[in-house]
Amino acid sequence: MVQMQAGPLSAGQVRRSAPLLALLLALLAAWFAWSGVAQWRADAREQQLVAARDGMVAAAAAAVAAQTRALDERLAREDVQAALAAADPAAAAAALTAGWNGVEHAQFLRADLVGAYADAAGFGYARLGLLEKAMSDGAAVAAVVRDEGAPRLGLAAPAALAGVPAVAYVRLPLASLTAGLEQAAVPGGAYLALRQGGYNVAERGDAALAGSADVLSREVGKTGLRAAAAVPDVARGPFGLGAIPCLVAAVVLALLAVLAMLLAYGKLPQVRRKAVVVEEETPTLGQTIRRDQETAPAAPARAAPVVAEVQLTPGIFRAYDIRGVVGRELTPQVAAWIGQAIGSVMAEQGLTEIVVGRDGRLSGPELAGGLIEGLRKAGRNVIDVGMVPTPVVYFAAYHLRAGSGVAVTGSHNPPDYNGFKVVVGGETLSGTAIHDLYARIRDGRLLQADSVGSLQQQAVDEDYIRRIADDVQLERPLKVVADAGNGVAGDIAPRLLEAIGAEVIPLYCDVDGSFPNHHPDPSDPHNLEDLIATVKRFDADLGLAFDGDGDRLGVVTKEGQIIFPDRLLMLYAADVLMRNPGALVIYDVKCTGKLSDYILRHGGSPLMWKTGHSLIKSKMRETEAELAGEMSGHFFFKERWYGFDDGLYSAARLLEILAGRFETPSEVLAELPDSVATPEIKVPMDGDPHVLVAQFAAAVQAEGTEFANARLATIDGLRADWNDGWGLLRASNTTPVLVLRFEAESEQALARIKNLYREQLRVLLPEATLDF
């Protein structure tokens, strides 16, 4: 047949349709303009808030400096010194506070603080910590403490009472410290707070923003205080445009709308083209049916139970992450199902955005691709941050305000392993939540969204380095060797450590998923041999080792001594507790028995918990602990950080502590309480190690065994504590092995405890090699 294809519309048709086009363009212009103005106002509000924050920081720092200076000056007065020399603390306190406006109370205590420690809870952990810090620093210090049932500004400085070491304590109201906050010009809808650790000393503005206020936080000098600030999130403009591009687009669209109206009123010339005649053969009925079938939209897919298509291995869904052998247990299709299951969980919680990153394993790209495919099928918008350490994925989830993230990583497992560490809505999935993902895949309960989610690539490594370097800077340079074991931390660790002021010698920092030099597991002393040799060769101050995905840290001194992570946790605890007296510190069942006493001595609250990064993080969220650590080298800082395990950040905090001391790093680390101890001992076995541990626990708790005189803990395996040492047997949640560790006051006691465990294990594993 012959069909006439029309050319451009007639002038009348153009005039009739142009007003509608103009209206559409005007609406689009208004949308872009509104978004641009909203973003511009948000930027202006953030700038106002930053100015208010900086003003508050300056005021608070000045207030602390003025009060500590006043304490020093008054302590040096003749009447105060005379009363102290006469061993009259009451007279000395009266002379100290005479004419000092605002002082509520003052007293002098002997340096041993015997009376205070006798009732530490009543006296106050914060006050104890303040007094200990003053004597440790040998200078006047200040902190917010709880005194007389309310928060106060406490001052403390070392003194001498009739020649005996003592400490002065002065209590003032908070008003002198918080005046800067009260006077700050906080813009409407924003939030500003003065914080000490996790405690809000004072706050103003919208308290609903408190949870994200550390993003714009700034330290108040070295006082342990910080200003926390936050503004509401303002959505990016259409197509992700910022304020200026939105306003430019609005102007362009408005001009187009004006042109359309001019066209409607005939003010613009119309161009006509001749009609084109196209001869087309009329289709047959069969051709029409086939054409309609080909162009018809596909029916929405529905997920079928996976067991009908492939044998999914339940064992890869472990206690606190997902791990398996690549090609046999983990394939891109399995990764896609896992992504779709995670997306289904997110949808139920109303979550849309998720960050995905991967370590340097050879299987990482294809598994990450499968995971992203599954997430997008479930309608989730994915931000791919590429090849980065696991803690950088966690950081990106906060930094990009996604709240959820998946790290494709096999951690410290052999090269043929890989896996997934999953965070949904800020909570690391573990236990039943991990097994629920398996059940969703098995039963076909996977969300198939009407449209796939978006995908964008975004680099965050420089943001991560900048965030840490803005907070941590070394007071003096330290030379360190960084051994990444060819893991993904090798790409970022040297840059980060140099950014905070260290001199870095990289070792095995080229990323290679086959791990050609040594296995990236710093908990195994054999893997630290090259690091020890390199530290000695270059006369470095310290050696730092990272695991395959950068969330664990190992440390060796320049003399080649391995500093076990439970002793490092002591150092971190002492530092954190100086600024957060009374804070809770969590440690796992594999840590030294000396850790609890050390935390108590430094004014903290110790809590032993189960091993496992997700289990520790969950307990931190539940208890609001400021710090946690595991014998495996995971460290979790809530103070000044986000509470997730991060070997790179832990290294930065360690160097910060060591660089702030006059002693050498080896001398500082040697001061930590020590004992005769073993590293983690791993015994491979066939079958389920959890079953064997349960059998072991049942056997040793029977009457008549030599374990009867020990204190038994069964929160994770079995730990037996005697007066002269302890032993532990537990099942690994990542590989099919038994994990043991022993510690004692002497080699003889250590041998006795090891033999008790060995003999009992031989009954259950008669053919195993037990040469520990």
Summary of the structure (lengths in Angstrom):
residues: 772
radius of gyration: 32.3
end to end distance: 91.7
largest distance: 121.0
contacts: 2732
relative contact order: 0.07
helix: 44%
strand: 22%
